[in-house]
Amino acid sequence: MRIIAGSLRSRTLAAPPGLATRPTSDRLRETLFNVLAPRIKGAAFLDLYAGSGAVGMEALSRGAVSVDFVEKAPAALKVLRGNLERLGLTAGFQIHAASVSAFLRRAASAGSMRERYEVVFLDPPYDLAREYAVTLGLLGDSAAGLLGDGALVIAEHRRKEHLEDRYGSLARTRLLEQGDAALSFYAAGSRLF
């Protein structure tokens, strides 16, 4: 794994051992960021189920103003911290060692002190299919206040995994398929992408 573009281009990243964490492939990450290019510079980015942190670090490399990484697995957190250190990143990010649903509920109840995100990426383990509905449901309902104006929520999933077209205020606006993986893009409310 490597950073594809930006200030950290071509720097390598480690991945957690085993099959519990499935890093987003370089090719799919490149596709994702080609679509997101006009939105990344200066954006607040939320990387849910962060794993190695490759997606959030790509966002930082391409000019995101901040990235919040949310990950609960100890092995993944160790690799995530090691990757940040290896890249020499010391600012512009926060790591939240918590489950995604707990983080979203806590952040949503924080009132005006909470961060508002322009881009949210989620990539739960494929075997935990229920996490898609739970997380997208929270982002489209009780945690919708975490989304900034014109925010975009992207879910990486198995190509064969069925995600709904709507989750509360989130509406799917685009579906990109690549190999066995897919990216579903959701816009909040009536904002379209």
Beta strands, then each sheet from edge to edge (+ up, - down):
strand 1: 44-48
strand 2: 66-71
strand 3: 93-97
strand 4: 117-122
strand 5: 147-158
strand 6: 166-167
strand 7: 170-178
strand 8: 181-188
sheet 1: 3+ 2+ 1+ 4+ 5+ 8- 7+ 6-
end
